[in-house]
Amino acid sequence: MKPAIFVTRRLPEGAMRVLEENFNVTCNPHDRVLSREELLAGAKGADGLLPLLTDRIDGEVLEAAGPQLKIVANYAVGFNNFDLAAGTARKIPMTNTPGVLTDTTADLAMALLLAVARRVVPADVYARAGKYQGWAPLLFVGSDVHHKTLGIMGFGRIGYAMARRAAGFDMRVLYTDAQPAKPEIEREVNAKFVDKDTLLKEADFITLHVPLTPETRHYLKARDFALMKPEAYVINTARGEVINEQDLADALKAGQIGGAALDVFEHEPKIHPDLLGMENVVVLPHIASASIETRTKMGLISAENLIAVLLRGQRPPNLLNPEIYG
């Protein structure tokens, strides 16, 4: 008999096919986030769980699943929805999908940067509304991207990928991180390590690629916006909580910065209402990894983790709590 798994949201067909070939799959029938009660009920009796970032997996869920639960395979690179300590205490492997969405997320971050700088969204709305009456010298004038300074906050895989893209626009690249990258890495993308305040003061575009940790929550707040150039833009495809959204809205209203482009939000899915009314703000519904290729790969990596534990009795390849194996 195939092991039973519970999938909290339907995945792309290529991934679902592999899951259904190998497991007895129960899947959320609704195209929405499950309520807490539905999540607890769905987990009951499962040998494996395949949740999304929107699903909080803690001790309560693990207890609801029952003693036969052998793995929780997150459909995400991030895992701030996991109570790792709870999983480790029960010796349940908890996994993620690392490395799969680097280029896709960097593509979207660059798209957001270009969109907010060149006023793409309001120009599109204007044209669709039938208001376009002909070329005009000041019609939707925006900011150049080429030869400007890009500040990258967090120089991991995605931050590095953004630096590579910036090279195509002849941008000067500054970055900040917990520690400098290796000199050869810096040379590859012509990036310079600076402290946070220097980056804030000198960058024309600031793109966030830090993980969400207690130290990075509200990584950008009022004092940081006050240091930025009045024509600078903020781009966030990391986690919404790394920006204090109220402080961002206040800075934009006060003209302290030029604009923002956001794929994630502090109280997701809620978006600060002030941001929604601003023409110099681009908002997207958390779609940084939303290419069919990447979302399918994420599902296949999740399937690999499940197969390793449930069918082969092996350590999963993308383990977040290796200490459970001693």
Secondary structure, 3 states (H helix, E strand, C coil): CCCEEEECCCCCHHHHHHHHHHCEEEECCCCCCCCHHHHHHHHCCCCEEECCCCCCECHHHHHHHCCCCCEEECCCCCCCCECHHHHHHCCCCEECCCCCCHHHHHHHHHHHHHHHHCCHHHHHHHHHCCCCCCCCCCCCCCCCCCCCEEEEECCCHHHHHHHHHHHCCCCEEEEECCCCCCHHHHHHHCEEECCHHHHHHHCCEEEECCCCCCCCCCCECHHHHHHCCCCCEEEECCCHHHECHHHHHHHHHCCCCCEEEECCCCECCECCHHHHCCCCEEECCCCCCCCHHHHHHHHHHHHHHHHHHHCCCCCCCCECCHHHHC
